[in-house]
Amino acid sequence: MTQTVAVLGTGKIGEALLSGMIRAGWRPSNLLVTTRRSDRAAELRDRYGVDAVTNAEAAEKADILILAVKPQDMGRLLDELAPHLTADRLVISAAAGITTAFIEDRLAAGTPVVRVMPNTPVLVDEGMSVISGGSHATGDHLASTDAIFKGVGKTLRVPESQQDAATALSGSGPAYFYFLVEAMTDAGILLGLPRAQAHDLIVQAAIGAAVMLRDSGEHPVKLREAVTSPAGTTISAIRELENHGVRAALIAALEAARDRSRALASGNG
């Protein structure tokens, strides 16, 4: 943790990474941030004790640059960095749909680039960050990326060809869960429960089920069957889910998200 890391673009995800690195033991003196607004820079300095610099200064001073800007801002940022960035720096992209080739083509030849797709639970240290190395990234570069993103949850390495699928499943995944909770809350109200009680019941059921999935090592089918007694309430509900094509709808939704990720990656935004 003696390297200098710069986070370029300190919105919610960028700040979550910054705070996660500090909790994991990174010294604020080894961390830099860039922002568009001076008041935001002052806020981050006061909150974390880090230096706020320009993008050009970050490129010249940092060993590792984390590009946490919006996908539509990536091209402009790379044009700004390129004159100041040498090929011995590690560049990590946390922008959805931006390929390592897109970044490599705009920087010095041989620059190691790693692509990461985090999801929003990094804000509560329960994120999943999917990591893929570019053509010049080594095992050490991937290990450095792991060390940063493990401060805010779990990491998983996949070939870049699987990033669009991972984006559909994990990057967008929390939204599907929130959608399901919203629908179940409405159902609870329809069944006669106050909204707050319905919400609390569903959220705690979801947390408990997720912990059981994570810690038991059991297949979800086995855990579901443990709740599904013959001629009981659960099997009646599952029959209706199957009758309404919920499983097929989920598969179709994930395919649509994957296809959209592919379109963004190809520049067909």
C-alpha positions as CSV (number, residue, x, y, z in Angstrom):
1,M,0.0,0.0,0.0
2,T,2.9,2.3,-0.7
3,Q,1.7,3.2,-4.2
4,T,-0.1,6.4,-4.9
5,V,-3.7,5.9,-6.1
6,A,-5.8,8.6,-7.8
7,V,-9.6,8.4,-8.0
8,L,-10.7,10.4,-11.0
9,G,-14.4,11.2,-10.6
10,T,-15.5,11.1,-7.0
11,G,-19.2,10.6,-7.2
12,K,-20.9,8.0,-5.1
13,I,-18.9,5.1,-6.5
14,G,-15.6,6.9,-6.5
15,E,-16.0,8.1,-2.9
16,A,-17.1,4.6,-1.8
17,L,-13.8,3.3,-3.2
18,L,-11.8,6.1,-1.5
19,S,-13.4,5.4,1.9
20,G,-13.0,1.7,1.4
21,M,-9.3,2.0,0.7
22,I,-8.8,4.1,3.8
23,R,-10.6,1.6,6.0
24,A,-8.5,-1.2,4.4
25,G,-5.3,0.6,5.5
26,W,-4.3,2.9,2.7
27,R,-2.8,6.1,4.0
28,P,-4.6,9.3,2.9
29,S,-1.2,10.7,1.9
30,N,-1.0,8.0,-0.8
31,L,-4.5,8.9,-2.2
32,L,-5.5,11.6,-4.6
33,V,-8.8,12.7,-5.9
34,T,-10.1,14.8,-8.8
35,T,-13.3,16.7,-8.9
36,R,-15.1,19.2,-11.1
37,R,-16.1,21.5,-8.3
38,S,-13.8,23.3,-5.7
39,D,-16.4,22.9,-2.9
40,R,-16.5,19.1,-3.5
41,A,-12.7,19.0,-3.4
42,A,-12.7,20.8,-0.1
43,E,-15.3,18.4,1.2
44,L,-13.2,15.4,0.4
45,R,-10.1,16.9,1.8
46,D,-11.9,17.6,5.1
47,R,-13.6,14.3,5.3
48,Y,-10.7,12.0,4.3
49,G,-7.5,14.0,4.5
50,V,-6.6,13.4,0.8
51,D,-5.2,15.8,-1.7
52,A,-7.4,17.1,-4.5
53,V,-5.5,17.6,-7.8
54,T,-6.2,18.2,-11.5
55,N,-6.5,15.3,-13.9
56,A,-3.1,16.1,-15.4
57,E,-1.5,16.2,-11.9
58,A,-3.1,12.8,-11.1
59,A,-1.7,11.3,-14.3
60,E,1.8,12.6,-13.4
61,K,1.8,11.7,-9.7
62,A,-0.2,8.5,-9.3
63,D,1.0,4.9,-9.8
64,I,-2.6,3.7,-10.2
65,L,-5.5,5.7,-11.7
66,I,-9.1,4.7,-11.1
67,L,-11.4,6.2,-13.7
68,A,-14.8,6.5,-12.0
69,V,-16.4,8.9,-14.4
70,K,-19.6,8.4,-16.4
71,P,-19.2,6.4,-19.7
72,Q,-20.0,9.4,-21.8
73,D,-17.2,11.4,-20.2
74,M,-14.5,8.7,-20.7
75,G,-13.3,9.8,-24.1
76,R,-12.8,13.4,-23.0
77,L,-11.0,12.3,-19.8
78,L,-8.6,10.0,-21.8
79,D,-7.8,12.8,-24.2
80,E,-6.9,15.0,-21.2
81,L,-4.8,12.3,-19.5
82,A,-2.9,11.0,-22.6
83,P,-0.2,13.7,-22.8
84,H,0.7,13.2,-19.1
85,L,0.4,9.5,-18.7
86,T,3.3,7.1,-19.2
87,A,2.9,3.4,-20.0
88,D,4.1,2.2,-16.5
89,R,0.9,3.4,-14.8
90,L,-2.0,1.1,-14.1
91,V,-5.3,2.4,-15.4
92,I,-8.5,0.9,-13.8
93,S,-11.8,1.8,-15.4
94,A,-15.0,1.5,-13.4
95,A,-17.2,2.9,-16.2
96,A,-20.0,0.6,-17.5
97,G,-19.6,-0.5,-21.1
98,I,-16.1,0.9,-21.7
99,T,-13.8,-1.7,-23.0
100,T,-10.1,-2.0,-22.2
101,A,-9.4,-1.7,-26.0
102,F,-11.2,1.7,-26.1
103,I,-8.9,2.9,-23.3
104,E,-5.7,1.3,-24.6
105,D,-6.2,2.9,-28.0
106,R,-6.1,6.4,-26.5
107,L,-3.2,6.0,-24.2
108,A,0.6,5.2,-24.6
109,A,1.3,1.9,-26.2
110,G,1.6,-0.9,-23.6
111,T,-0.4,0.9,-20.8
112,P,-1.9,-1.8,-18.6
113,V,-5.7,-1.4,-18.3
114,V,-8.1,-3.3,-16.0
115,R,-11.9,-3.1,-16.5
116,V,-14.1,-3.3,-13.4
117,M,-17.9,-3.5,-13.1
118,P,-18.8,-2.7,-9.5
119,N,-22.4,-2.5,-8.3
120,T,-24.0,0.0,-6.0
121,P,-23.8,-2.1,-2.7
122,V,-20.1,-1.0,-2.7
123,L,-21.6,2.0,-0.9
124,V,-22.2,-0.3,2.1
125,D,-19.2,-2.5,1.7
126,E,-21.2,-5.4,0.2
127,G,-20.5,-4.8,-3.4
128,M,-19.5,-7.3,-6.1
129,S,-16.8,-6.0,-8.5
130,V,-16.2,-8.0,-11.6
131,I,-12.6,-7.6,-12.9
132,S,-11.1,-8.2,-16.4
133,G,-7.6,-7.5,-17.5
134,G,-6.7,-5.8,-20.8
135,S,-4.1,-7.0,-23.2
136,H,-1.2,-5.5,-21.2
137,A,-2.4,-6.2,-17.7
138,T,-0.4,-8.8,-15.7
139,G,-1.3,-10.9,-12.7
140,D,0.3,-8.2,-10.5
141,H,-2.0,-5.5,-12.0
142,L,-5.1,-7.7,-11.4
143,A,-3.9,-8.4,-7.8
144,S,-3.6,-4.6,-7.2
145,T,-7.1,-4.1,-8.5
146,D,-8.4,-6.9,-6.3
147,A,-6.8,-5.3,-3.2
148,I,-8.6,-2.0,-3.9
149,F,-12.0,-3.3,-4.6
150,K,-12.0,-5.9,-1.9
151,G,-12.2,-3.0,0.5
152,V,-15.9,-2.5,-0.5
153,G,-17.0,-6.1,-1.0
154,K,-16.2,-9.2,-3.0
155,T,-14.4,-9.4,-6.3
156,L,-14.6,-11.9,-9.2
157,R,-12.2,-12.2,-12.2
158,V,-13.7,-13.0,-15.6
159,P,-12.6,-12.8,-19.2
160,E,-13.6,-9.5,-20.7
161,S,-15.9,-11.4,-23.1
162,Q,-18.1,-12.1,-20.1
163,Q,-18.3,-8.5,-18.8
164,D,-21.6,-7.8,-20.6
165,A,-23.2,-10.8,-18.9
166,A,-21.7,-9.8,-15.6
167,T,-23.1,-6.3,-16.0
168,A,-26.6,-7.7,-16.7
169,L,-26.5,-10.0,-13.7
170,S,-24.5,-8.2,-11.1
171,G,-24.1,-4.5,-12.2
172,S,-27.8,-4.1,-12.7
173,G,-28.8,-6.9,-10.2
174,P,-29.6,-4.6,-7.3
175,A,-32.2,-2.9,-9.4
176,Y,-34.0,-6.1,-10.0
177,F,-34.1,-6.8,-6.3
178,Y,-35.5,-3.4,-5.5
179,F,-38.1,-3.9,-8.2
180,L,-39.1,-7.2,-6.6
181,V,-39.2,-5.6,-3.1
182,E,-41.4,-2.9,-4.4
183,A,-43.8,-5.4,-6.0
184,M,-44.0,-7.5,-2.9
185,T,-44.6,-4.5,-0.7
186,D,-47.5,-3.6,-2.9
187,A,-48.8,-7.1,-2.5
188,G,-48.5,-6.9,1.2
189,I,-50.6,-3.8,1.3
190,L,-53.2,-5.5,-0.9
191,L,-53.2,-8.4,1.7
192,G,-54.0,-5.9,4.4
193,L,-50.6,-5.0,5.9
194,P,-49.4,-1.4,6.5
195,R,-46.7,-0.3,4.1
196,A,-44.0,0.0,6.7
197,Q,-44.7,-3.5,8.1
198,A,-44.8,-5.1,4.7
199,H,-41.5,-3.4,3.8
200,D,-39.8,-4.6,7.0
201,L,-41.0,-8.2,6.6
202,I,-39.8,-8.4,3.0
203,V,-36.4,-6.7,3.6
204,Q,-35.6,-9.0,6.6
205,A,-36.7,-12.1,4.7
206,A,-34.4,-11.1,1.8
207,I,-31.5,-10.4,4.1
208,G,-32.0,-13.7,5.9
209,A,-32.3,-15.6,2.7
210,A,-29.2,-14.0,1.2
211,V,-27.1,-14.9,4.3
212,M,-28.4,-18.5,4.2
213,L,-27.5,-18.7,0.5
214,R,-24.0,-17.3,1.1
215,D,-23.2,-19.2,4.3
216,S,-24.9,-22.6,3.9
217,G,-23.3,-23.5,0.5
218,E,-26.6,-25.1,-0.4
219,H,-28.2,-24.9,-3.9
220,P,-31.1,-22.4,-4.0
221,V,-33.4,-25.2,-5.1
222,K,-32.7,-27.1,-1.9
223,L,-33.2,-24.1,0.3
224,R,-36.5,-23.3,-1.6
225,E,-37.7,-26.9,-1.2
226,A,-37.1,-26.6,2.6
227,V,-39.7,-23.9,2.7
228,T,-42.1,-25.6,0.3
229,S,-44.3,-28.1,2.1
230,P,-46.8,-30.3,0.2
231,A,-50.1,-28.5,-0.5
232,G,-48.9,-25.5,1.5
233,T,-48.9,-21.8,1.0
234,T,-45.4,-21.6,-0.6
235,I,-46.1,-24.1,-3.4
236,S,-49.4,-22.3,-4.2
237,A,-47.5,-19.0,-4.6
238,I,-44.7,-20.6,-6.7
239,R,-47.3,-22.2,-9.0
240,E,-48.7,-18.7,-9.7
241,L,-45.2,-17.4,-10.4
242,E,-44.6,-20.2,-12.9
243,N,-48.0,-19.7,-14.4
244,H,-47.2,-16.0,-15.0
245,G,-43.9,-16.7,-16.6
246,V,-41.7,-15.0,-13.9
247,R,-38.7,-17.3,-14.6
248,A,-38.9,-16.6,-18.4
249,A,-39.4,-12.9,-17.8
250,L,-36.2,-12.8,-15.7
251,I,-34.2,-14.6,-18.3
252,A,-35.5,-12.2,-21.0
253,A,-34.7,-9.2,-18.8
254,L,-31.1,-10.3,-18.3
255,E,-30.7,-10.9,-22.0
256,A,-32.0,-7.4,-22.7
257,A,-29.6,-5.9,-20.2
258,R,-26.6,-7.9,-21.7
259,D,-27.6,-6.8,-25.2
260,R,-27.7,-3.1,-24.0
261,S,-24.3,-3.4,-22.4
262,R,-22.9,-4.8,-25.7
263,A,-24.5,-1.9,-27.6
264,L,-22.9,0.6,-25.2
265,A,-19.5,-1.1,-25.5
266,S,-19.7,-0.9,-29.3
267,G,-20.5,2.8,-29.2
268,N,-24.1,2.4,-30.2
269,G,-25.4,4.4,-27.3
